[in-house]
Amino acid sequence: MPPDLCDLHVHTTASDGIYPPERVVAEAAAAGLSAVAVTDHDTIAGIEPALSAAGSVLVVPGLELGTIHRGAELHILGYWLDWRHPALNGELERLVAARARRTALMLERLRELGFPLTEAEVARQAGDAPPGRPHVAAALVAQGYVKDVDRAFRELLGQGRPAYVPRLRHSPEEAVDLIRAAGGAAVLAHPGLYPAAAAELLPRLVATGLAGVEAHYPAHDPGTEAWALEQCRRFGLVATGGSDFHGPSRHGDAALGSCGVPAAAVAGLRQRAGG
């Protein structure tokens, strides 16, 4: 592994990861990474524990915001932000409250469908994280209602399925603004998962202050990666990358450190933060 490799897309138990923040940092050190970004979904709760365990690994404070565009989900990553920023924390608290209401509605629909999950069963799966749809899926598996998490989403919880409840989300431009207001650098996450929306939105996001594009990602094919790198050259953006690591027991998860980027990308994001 190159000596300056950095993984800029990692999740912890603060959202839907398997490992607590301290364990993620330890695993990053064991993998020989020079830096790791904690980018939990809609929360900054994992940042301080990760920073306290940093040691020889540079911990980049970050998050991953879910947004909505034309009814489809699109994610924006934030790096080097001030996780204590009042406006940022206010918005994240609003999202947590909305997430709790959404989870309650999903449980109500599941009960009507003959799957009587309780809030306690979902909370057991969530641990320290705010309960959400991944934890509902895990609880369905734990109670023997479905075979695996993929089937829970495919048959019950995915968009258009009978227990699906829409989620409160920002627009992509609002997410970029929120990250920049907190002194961070905003990056378009995994554009290969929504290529048409990414191509349409990219010029607008650049005008809003986007700092980079996640070019290197496990699900990207060579053509997608080449497109993302070309957009970075065209618009003067930082080409980032990361594993989207959630833990070794997650089906299909890439290994920590896969699709990593050199330290120059970390420095580039830091230079663009808040700018």
C-alpha positions in Angstrom: 0.0 0.0 0.0 1.4 3.5 -0.9 2.7 5.3 2.2 0.4 8.3 1.9 -2.8 6.6 0.9 -6.0 8.2 2.4 -9.5 6.8 2.6 -12.0 9.7 2.4 -15.3 7.9 2.8 -15.8 5.8 5.9 -18.8 5.2 8.2 -18.9 4.3 12.0 -21.5 3.3 14.5 -22.5 6.9 14.7 -24.6 6.2 11.6 -24.8 2.8 9.9 -21.2 1.4 10.2 -20.2 -1.7 12.1 -17.2 -0.3 14.0 -17.1 2.5 16.5 -15.0 5.5 15.5 -12.0 4.5 17.6 -12.0 1.0 16.0 -12.2 2.6 12.5 -9.1 4.7 13.3 -7.3 1.6 14.6 -8.2 -0.4 11.5 -7.0 2.5 9.3 -3.6 2.5 11.1 -3.4 -1.3 10.8 -4.1 -1.0 7.1 -1.2 1.5 6.7 -3.4 4.5 5.8 -2.0 8.0 6.5 -5.5 9.6 6.8 -9.1 8.6 7.1 -12.2 10.8 6.8 -15.2 10.0 9.1 -18.2 10.7 6.9 -21.2 9.4 8.8 -24.7 9.9 7.4 -26.3 13.2 8.5 -24.3 13.3 11.8 -21.0 14.5 13.2 -21.2 12.4 16.4 -18.3 10.1 15.4 -15.8 12.9 14.8 -14.6 13.7 18.3 -14.2 10.0 19.3 -12.2 9.5 16.1 -10.0 12.5 16.7 -9.3 11.4 20.3 -8.0 8.1 18.9 -6.1 9.5 16.0 -2.5 8.7 16.9 -0.4 8.4 13.7 -3.4 8.6 11.4 -4.7 12.0 10.3 -8.5 12.1 11.0 -10.4 14.4 8.6 -13.7 15.6 10.1 -16.5 15.1 7.7 -20.1 13.9 7.0 -22.3 12.6 4.2 -25.5 14.5 3.6 -28.4 12.8 1.8 -30.1 15.2 -0.6 -33.0 14.9 -3.1 -33.1 15.9 -6.8 -36.1 15.3 -9.0 -37.2 12.6 -6.6 -33.9 10.8 -6.6 -31.3 10.5 -3.8 -27.9 12.1 -4.3 -25.2 12.5 -1.6 -22.8 15.3 -0.8 -19.7 14.7 1.3 -18.3 17.5 3.5 -14.6 17.7 4.7 -12.7 19.8 7.1 -15.8 21.4 8.5 -16.3 22.8 12.0 -18.4 20.1 13.5 -19.3 22.5 16.4 -20.8 25.1 14.0 -24.2 26.2 15.4 -26.1 26.3 12.1 -24.7 22.9 11.1 -25.7 21.3 14.4 -29.2 22.9 14.2 -29.8 21.4 10.8 -28.5 18.0 11.8 -30.7 18.0 14.9 -33.7 18.8 12.7 -32.8 15.8 10.5 -32.5 13.5 13.5 -35.9 14.5 14.7 -37.4 13.9 11.2 -35.6 10.5 11.1 -37.3 9.5 14.3 -40.7 10.4 13.0 -39.9 8.5 9.7 -38.9 5.4 11.6 -42.1 5.5 13.7 -44.1 5.7 10.5 -42.2 2.8 8.9 -42.9 0.7 12.0 -46.6 1.5 11.8 -46.7 0.5 8.2 -44.8 -2.7 8.9 -47.3 -3.6 11.7 -50.2 -3.1 9.3 -48.4 -5.5 6.8 -48.0 -8.2 9.5 -44.4 -7.4 10.7 -44.9 -6.2 14.3 -41.4 -4.8 15.0 -41.0 -2.7 18.1 -39.0 0.5 18.6 -36.9 -1.4 21.2 -35.9 -4.0 18.6 -34.9 -1.3 16.1 -33.0 0.7 18.8 -31.1 -2.5 19.6 -29.8 -2.6 16.1 -29.0 1.1 16.0 -26.8 1.1 19.2 -25.6 4.7 19.7 -26.8 5.9 16.3 -30.2 7.6 15.6 -32.5 4.8 14.5 -33.2 4.8 10.8 -34.1 2.6 7.8 -30.9 0.5 7.8 -31.7 -0.4 11.5 -35.3 -1.3 10.7 -34.0 -3.6 7.9 -31.5 -5.2 10.4 -34.3 -5.7 12.9 -36.5 -7.4 10.3 -33.6 -9.8 9.7 -33.0 -10.3 13.4 -36.6 -11.2 14.0 -36.7 -13.7 11.1 -39.1 -11.8 9.0 -36.8 -11.6 6.0 -33.6 -13.4 5.0 -31.2 -10.5 4.7 -31.0 -6.7 4.6 -31.1 -6.5 0.8 -34.4 -8.4 0.7 -35.8 -6.1 3.4 -35.1 -3.1 1.2 -36.2 -4.8 -2.0 -39.5 -6.1 -0.7 -40.5 -3.7 2.1 -38.4 -0.6 2.7 -37.1 0.6 -0.7 -38.6 3.4 -2.6 -42.0 2.4 -4.0 -42.3 -0.6 -1.6 -45.2 -0.8 0.9 -43.3 0.3 4.1 -41.3 3.1 2.4 -41.6 6.6 4.0 -40.0 9.6 2.2 -37.1 11.2 4.1 -36.6 14.9 4.9 -33.7 16.0 2.7 -32.0 19.2 1.6 -31.4 19.9 -2.1 -27.9 19.3 -3.3 -27.2 23.1 -3.5 -28.5 23.5 0.1 -26.1 20.8 1.3 -23.2 22.5 -0.4 -24.1 25.8 1.2 -24.5 24.2 4.6 -21.1 22.5 4.4 -19.4 25.7 3.2 -21.1 27.8 5.9 -19.5 25.4 8.5 -16.1 26.1 7.0 -15.9 22.8 5.0 -15.3 21.6 1.5 -18.2 20.0 -0.3 -17.7 17.0 -2.7 -20.2 15.2 -4.9 -20.2 11.6 -3.7 -20.1 8.5 -6.0 -21.5 10.1 -9.2 -21.6 6.7 -10.9 -24.6 5.8 -8.8 -26.6 8.5 -10.5 -24.8 9.5 -13.7 -27.5 11.5 -15.4 -28.3 13.6 -12.3 -24.5 14.1 -11.6 -23.9 15.3 -15.2 -26.9 17.6 -15.0 -26.2 19.1 -11.6 -22.4 19.4 -11.7 -22.2 22.9 -13.3 -24.8 24.2 -10.8 -23.0 22.7 -7.9 -19.7 24.1 -9.0 -21.4 27.5 -9.2 -22.6 27.0 -5.6 -19.1 26.3 -4.4 -18.5 22.5 -4.9 -14.8 21.7 -4.2 -14.5 18.2 -5.6 -15.9 15.0 -7.0 -15.5 11.5 -5.6 -13.8 10.0 -8.7 -12.4 6.8 -7.1 -15.2 4.6 -5.7 -15.7 0.8 -5.5 -18.8 0.8 -7.8 -17.3 3.0 -10.5 -16.3 1.4 -13.7 -13.3 2.8 -15.7 -15.5 4.9 -17.8 -17.2 6.6 -14.9 -13.9 7.2 -13.2 -12.5 8.7 -16.4 -15.6 11.0 -16.7 -15.2 12.1 -13.1 -11.5 12.9 -13.5 -12.2 14.9 -16.6 -14.9 16.9 -14.8 -12.3 17.7 -12.1 -9.9 18.9 -14.7 -12.6 20.9 -16.5 -13.9 22.7 -13.4 -10.7 22.8 -11.3 -12.0 20.4 -8.7 -10.3 18.1 -6.3 -10.5 14.4 -7.3 -11.3 12.4 -4.2 -11.9 8.8 -3.4 -12.8 6.3 -0.7 -14.1 2.9 0.1 -17.5 3.8 1.6 -16.5 1.3 4.3 -19.2 0.3 6.7 -17.6 -2.9 8.1 -16.3 -6.3 7.1 -19.7 -8.0 7.7 -21.6 -5.8 5.4 -22.5 -7.7 2.1 -20.5 -6.3 -0.8 -18.6 -3.8 1.3 -15.2 -2.8 -0.1 -12.1 -3.1 2.2 -11.0 -0.1 4.2 -8.4 1.8 2.1 -9.7 0.6 -1.3 -10.1 3.4 -3.8 -7.9 5.6 -1.6 -6.2 8.8 -2.8 -2.9 10.4 -2.1 -2.4 13.0 0.6 -2.4 15.7 -2.0 -6.2 15.3 -2.2 -6.5 15.8 1.5 -4.4 19.0 1.3 -6.4 20.2 -1.7 -9.7 19.8 0.2 -8.2 21.7 3.2 -7.2 24.5 0.9 -10.7 24.7 -0.5 -12.5 24.4 2.8 -14.8 27.3 3.5 -13.7 29.0 0.3 
